[in-house]
Amino acid sequence: MPHGRRALAAGALDTLGLLDRFLWLRAKLRLPVLSVFTYHRIAELSDVDELDPGVAEVSAREFEEQLEVIKAHCTVVSLRDVRRFAKGRKLPPNPVMVAFDDGYRDNHDVALPLLQRAGVTATFFVATEYPGKGRLFWWDRVALLMHRCRRARVELAYPATLVLEPQRDPVAAATLVCQTIKRTSGVDIGRLWDEIERATGVSIDLCEERAIAARTIMDWHQIAALRRAGMDVQSHSHSHRVLQTLSPEEATRDLARSRRVLSDALNEVVHAVAYPVGYSLCGAFHRAVREAGFEIGFTNNSGLCTLSSFDPLNFPRIAMDRGQIGALFKLKLLIGQRPGR
């Protein structure tokens, strides 16, 4: 359903009090569904500047309102609750888990105080290659280079032949490059940066990148502060590469490294991983997660989790979008879909 029609339908149902009633009824009947909401950044789009705007799903005000709706209609569950459920324990009525991917600094600076005020526990999935390294997330680096390009037409020869128009639409150009990286096996990241910089005529100074990364990505002190505050911190892989673009052996090494780095940093066992980009795993990649030592794995943009039939290494999650407040968010709690899906 298009976003506009969905908003109208949600508003009409909410005016009649039906959304509240349906949520109450789902809890009363203990319908076997789990909602896991995935966030990345809590930020105004104006604060994102030259970086990827697609991961700034909510403002602080919107997030606070969503937490209020969750608290009013659902039972917040932790990663520990979900792990126990995977081993046979029951979940409470209308269970909801809140999750953050990547490791953006606003998770600590903005989301954590709001979570604490609301009394909500969240799980933060961190890509362990980035904290404290002075390097931007690769998708943010692509976005920055495209925003700074002053060439009307850019032709990339690697990792695929692409024709871009970054001066006209830098977001569309960055999106196309990122989509190509996500579906291309064996991308050499160093070669990729060389090619983008050659084609765009743009590069970023190491000192500047270090400064932007420090403002954008959590360091290990901030990650540890999340854990001390009672939040869960788990793996989002090491390099944040789509696992299916690696060999199963490379995927195992990347996941195991992430688990080891997190375990050493937090001085505790790490049990769960959220897959970068969030595609479901099967076959050799399913085994790779097990071999890396994880007992729980999360996909993304995959909807509600039906508790009567689930794969502990492919727990579905619901991707968030801007503007999902009020009646629209209540509808999302009920059906779990993104607009247009």
C-alpha positions as CSV (number, residue, x, y, z in Angstrom):
1,M,0.0,0.0,0.0
2,P,1.5,3.4,-0.9
3,H,2.6,5.5,2.1
4,G,-0.2,8.2,1.6
5,R,-3.0,5.7,1.4
6,R,-1.5,3.8,4.4
7,A,-1.4,6.9,6.4
8,L,-5.1,7.7,5.6
9,A,-6.1,4.2,6.5
10,A,-4.2,4.2,9.7
11,G,-5.6,7.6,10.7
12,A,-9.2,6.4,10.1
13,L,-8.7,3.2,12.1
14,D,-7.1,5.2,14.9
15,T,-9.9,7.8,15.0
16,L,-12.3,4.9,15.5
17,G,-10.1,3.5,18.3
18,L,-9.6,0.3,16.3
19,L,-5.8,0.2,16.3
20,D,-5.7,0.4,20.1
21,R,-8.4,-2.3,20.3
22,F,-6.6,-4.6,17.9
23,L,-3.3,-4.2,19.9
24,W,-5.2,-4.9,23.1
25,L,-6.9,-8.0,21.5
26,R,-3.6,-9.4,20.3
27,A,-2.2,-9.2,23.8
28,K,-5.4,-10.7,25.3
29,L,-5.3,-13.6,22.9
30,R,-1.5,-13.9,23.2
31,L,-1.1,-14.2,19.5
32,P,2.3,-15.8,18.8
33,V,4.2,-12.8,17.2
34,L,7.4,-11.0,18.1
35,S,8.2,-7.5,16.8
36,V,11.9,-6.5,16.6
37,F,12.3,-3.0,15.4
38,T,15.6,-2.0,13.7
39,Y,17.0,1.5,14.0
40,H,20.3,2.9,12.9
41,R,20.5,6.6,13.7
42,I,18.5,9.0,15.8
43,A,19.0,12.3,14.0
44,E,17.5,15.1,12.0
45,L,18.2,14.9,8.3
46,S,19.9,18.3,8.5
47,D,22.4,16.8,11.0
48,V,23.5,14.0,8.6
49,D,25.1,16.6,6.3
50,E,27.1,14.8,3.6
51,L,26.7,11.3,5.0
52,D,24.0,8.7,4.1
53,P,20.5,10.0,4.9
54,G,18.9,6.6,4.6
55,V,20.0,5.4,8.0
56,A,18.6,8.4,9.9
57,E,15.2,6.8,10.3
58,V,13.9,8.9,13.2
59,S,14.4,12.2,15.0
60,A,14.7,12.2,18.8
61,R,11.1,13.4,19.1
62,E,9.8,10.7,16.9
63,F,11.8,8.0,18.7
64,E,10.5,9.2,22.1
65,E,6.9,9.1,20.8
66,Q,7.4,5.5,19.4
67,L,8.7,4.4,22.8
68,E,5.6,5.8,24.5
69,V,3.4,3.8,22.1
70,I,5.4,0.6,22.7
71,K,5.2,1.0,26.5
72,A,1.4,1.7,26.3
73,H,0.6,-1.4,24.1
74,C,3.4,-3.9,24.3
75,T,5.8,-5.7,26.6
76,V,9.5,-4.8,26.0
77,V,11.7,-7.8,25.9
78,S,15.5,-8.0,26.0
79,L,17.9,-10.2,24.1
80,R,18.1,-12.4,27.1
81,D,14.3,-13.0,26.9
82,V,14.6,-13.9,23.2
83,R,17.5,-16.3,23.9
84,R,15.4,-18.0,26.6
85,F,12.5,-18.2,24.2
86,A,14.7,-19.9,21.6
87,K,15.4,-22.5,24.2
88,G,11.7,-23.1,25.0
89,R,10.6,-20.4,27.4
90,K,7.5,-18.3,26.7
91,L,7.4,-14.6,25.9
92,P,5.0,-12.2,27.4
93,P,2.0,-10.7,25.5
94,N,2.8,-8.4,22.6
95,P,6.5,-8.7,22.9
96,V,8.7,-6.0,21.3
97,M,12.5,-5.9,21.1
98,V,14.3,-2.6,20.2
99,A,17.5,-2.9,18.2
100,F,20.1,-0.5,16.8
101,D,22.6,-1.5,14.0
102,D,26.1,-0.3,13.1
103,G,27.3,1.7,16.1
104,Y,26.6,5.4,15.4
105,R,27.5,7.8,18.1
106,D,24.0,9.2,18.4
107,N,23.0,5.8,19.8
108,H,25.0,6.7,22.9
109,D,24.4,10.5,22.9
110,V,20.7,10.6,21.9
111,A,19.1,7.2,22.0
112,L,20.5,6.0,25.4
113,P,19.1,8.9,27.5
114,L,15.6,8.4,25.8
115,L,15.7,4.7,26.4
116,Q,16.6,5.2,30.0
117,R,13.9,7.8,30.5
118,A,11.3,5.4,29.0
119,G,12.7,2.4,31.0
120,V,13.3,0.4,27.8
121,T,16.2,-2.0,27.2
122,A,17.6,-2.1,23.7
123,T,20.2,-4.2,21.9
124,F,23.0,-2.5,20.0
125,F,24.6,-4.5,17.2
126,V,28.1,-3.1,16.5
127,A,30.3,-3.5,13.4
128,T,33.6,-4.0,15.3
129,E,36.1,-2.8,12.6
130,Y,35.1,0.8,13.0
131,P,35.1,2.0,16.7
132,G,38.1,4.1,17.4
133,K,39.7,3.5,14.0
134,G,39.1,6.9,12.5
135,R,37.4,5.5,9.4
136,L,33.9,6.2,8.1
137,F,31.4,3.4,7.5
138,W,31.9,2.5,3.9
139,W,28.4,3.6,2.9
140,D,28.9,7.0,4.5
141,R,32.2,7.4,2.7
142,V,30.5,6.7,-0.6
143,A,27.8,9.3,0.2
144,L,30.4,11.9,1.1
145,L,32.4,11.5,-2.0
146,M,29.3,11.7,-4.2
147,H,28.1,14.8,-2.4
148,R,31.5,16.5,-3.0
149,C,31.8,15.5,-6.7
150,R,31.4,18.4,-9.1
151,R,31.4,16.4,-12.3
152,A,28.0,16.1,-14.1
153,R,28.8,12.5,-15.3
154,V,30.9,9.9,-13.6
155,E,31.7,6.5,-15.1
156,L,32.9,3.8,-12.7
157,A,34.7,0.6,-14.0
158,Y,34.8,-1.1,-10.6
159,P,33.2,-3.0,-8.9
160,A,30.9,-2.9,-12.0
161,T,30.4,-0.5,-14.9
162,L,28.2,2.3,-13.6
163,V,27.2,5.7,-15.1
164,L,26.4,8.2,-12.3
165,E,25.2,11.8,-12.2
166,P,26.3,12.9,-8.7
167,Q,26.1,16.6,-9.3
168,R,22.4,16.3,-10.2
169,D,21.5,13.7,-7.5
170,P,24.3,12.7,-5.2
171,V,21.9,10.6,-3.0
172,A,20.8,8.5,-6.1
173,A,24.4,8.1,-7.2
174,A,25.5,6.9,-3.8
175,T,22.6,4.6,-3.5
176,L,23.4,2.9,-6.8
177,V,27.1,2.4,-5.8
178,C,26.1,1.0,-2.4
179,Q,23.5,-1.4,-4.0
180,T,26.2,-2.6,-6.3
181,I,28.6,-3.2,-3.4
182,K,25.9,-5.1,-1.5
183,R,25.3,-7.6,-4.3
184,T,28.8,-8.0,-5.7
185,S,31.0,-10.8,-4.4
186,G,34.6,-10.3,-3.5
187,V,34.8,-6.5,-3.6
188,D,38.3,-5.1,-2.9
189,I,37.5,-2.1,-0.8
190,G,40.9,-0.4,-1.4
191,R,40.5,-0.8,-5.1
192,L,36.9,0.6,-4.8
193,W,38.1,3.8,-3.1
194,D,40.8,4.3,-5.7
195,E,38.3,3.9,-8.5
196,I,35.7,6.3,-7.0
197,E,38.3,8.9,-6.3
198,R,39.7,8.6,-9.8
199,A,36.3,8.9,-11.4
200,T,34.9,11.7,-9.2
201,G,38.1,13.7,-8.7
202,V,37.3,13.7,-5.0
203,S,39.3,12.4,-2.1
204,I,39.1,12.8,1.7
205,D,42.0,13.7,3.9
206,L,42.8,11.2,6.6
207,C,42.7,13.9,9.3
208,E,39.3,15.0,8.1
209,E,37.9,11.5,7.9
210,R,39.2,10.8,11.4
211,A,37.4,13.9,12.7
212,I,34.1,13.1,11.0
213,A,34.3,9.4,12.2
214,A,34.9,10.6,15.8
215,R,31.7,12.7,15.6
216,T,29.7,10.0,13.9
217,I,30.8,6.5,15.2
218,M,30.9,5.3,18.9
219,D,34.3,4.6,20.4
220,W,34.8,1.7,22.8
221,H,34.3,3.8,25.9
222,Q,30.8,4.8,24.6
223,I,30.0,1.2,23.7
224,A,31.0,0.1,27.2
225,A,28.8,2.8,28.6
226,L,25.8,1.3,26.8
227,R,26.5,-2.0,28.5
228,R,27.0,-0.4,32.0
229,A,23.6,1.3,31.5
230,G,22.0,-2.2,31.2
231,M,21.8,-2.3,27.4
232,D,22.9,-5.3,25.4
233,V,25.8,-5.0,22.9
234,Q,26.1,-7.7,20.3
235,S,27.8,-8.3,16.9
236,H,27.0,-6.7,13.5
237,S,29.9,-8.6,11.9
238,H,33.4,-7.1,11.8
239,S,33.7,-5.4,8.4
240,H,30.0,-4.9,7.7
241,R,30.1,-6.7,4.4
242,V,27.0,-8.6,3.2
243,L,27.9,-12.1,4.2
244,Q,26.7,-13.6,0.9
245,T,29.3,-11.6,-0.9
246,L,32.0,-13.4,1.0
247,S,33.0,-17.0,0.8
248,P,31.6,-19.1,3.7
249,E,35.1,-19.4,5.1
250,E,35.6,-15.6,4.9
251,A,32.2,-15.1,6.5
252,T,33.1,-17.4,9.4
253,R,36.4,-15.6,9.9
254,D,34.7,-12.2,9.9
255,L,32.0,-13.2,12.3
256,A,34.4,-15.0,14.6
257,R,36.7,-12.0,14.7
258,S,33.8,-9.7,15.6
259,R,32.6,-12.0,18.3
260,R,36.2,-12.2,19.8
261,V,36.7,-8.4,19.6
262,L,33.4,-7.7,21.4
263,S,34.0,-10.4,24.0
264,D,37.4,-8.9,24.8
265,A,36.1,-5.4,24.9
266,L,33.1,-6.1,27.1
267,N,34.6,-9.0,29.1
268,E,31.6,-11.2,28.5
269,V,30.3,-13.9,26.0
270,V,28.6,-12.6,22.9
271,H,25.6,-14.6,21.8
272,A,23.9,-12.8,18.9
273,V,24.6,-11.3,15.5
274,A,22.5,-9.1,13.3
275,Y,23.5,-9.6,9.7
276,P,24.7,-6.6,7.7
277,V,21.9,-5.5,5.3
278,G,19.9,-8.3,6.8
279,Y,19.4,-10.9,4.2
280,S,18.3,-14.4,5.4
281,L,21.0,-17.0,5.5
282,C,20.9,-20.7,4.5
283,G,23.3,-23.5,3.7
284,A,27.0,-22.8,4.2
285,F,26.4,-19.3,5.5
286,H,23.9,-20.7,8.1
287,R,26.7,-23.1,9.2
288,A,29.2,-20.2,9.2
289,V,27.2,-18.4,11.9
290,R,27.1,-21.5,14.1
291,E,30.9,-22.1,13.5
292,A,31.6,-18.5,14.6
293,G,29.9,-19.3,17.9
294,F,26.6,-17.5,17.7
295,E,23.3,-19.0,18.9
296,I,21.0,-16.2,17.7
297,G,21.0,-14.4,14.3
298,F,18.8,-11.5,13.1
299,T,17.7,-10.6,9.6
300,N,16.1,-7.2,8.7
301,N,13.2,-5.7,6.8
302,S,11.7,-9.2,7.1
303,G,8.5,-8.5,9.1
304,L,7.0,-9.9,12.3
305,C,8.4,-13.1,13.8
306,T,5.9,-15.9,14.0
307,L,6.7,-17.6,17.3
308,S,5.1,-20.9,16.3
309,S,7.6,-21.4,13.5
310,F,11.0,-19.7,13.5
311,D,14.7,-20.3,12.8
312,P,16.9,-19.0,15.7
313,L,19.5,-17.9,13.1
314,N,17.0,-16.0,11.0
315,F,14.9,-14.0,13.4
316,P,13.0,-11.5,11.4
317,R,13.2,-7.8,12.2
318,I,11.1,-4.7,11.1
319,A,13.0,-1.9,9.4
320,M,12.1,1.6,10.5
321,D,11.3,4.6,8.3
322,R,11.0,8.4,8.8
323,G,7.5,9.6,9.6
324,Q,6.3,6.4,11.4
325,I,4.6,8.1,14.3
326,G,1.1,8.1,15.8
327,A,-1.4,5.9,13.9
328,L,1.2,4.8,11.4
329,F,3.5,3.4,14.1
330,K,0.5,1.6,15.8
331,L,-0.2,0.0,12.4
332,K,3.4,-1.0,12.1
333,L,3.2,-2.6,15.5
334,L,0.3,-4.7,14.1
335,I,1.5,-5.7,10.7
336,G,5.2,-5.1,10.7
337,Q,5.7,-3.9,7.1
338,R,7.5,-1.0,5.6
339,P,5.5,1.3,3.4
340,G,5.2,-0.1,-0.1
341,R,5.7,-3.7,1.0
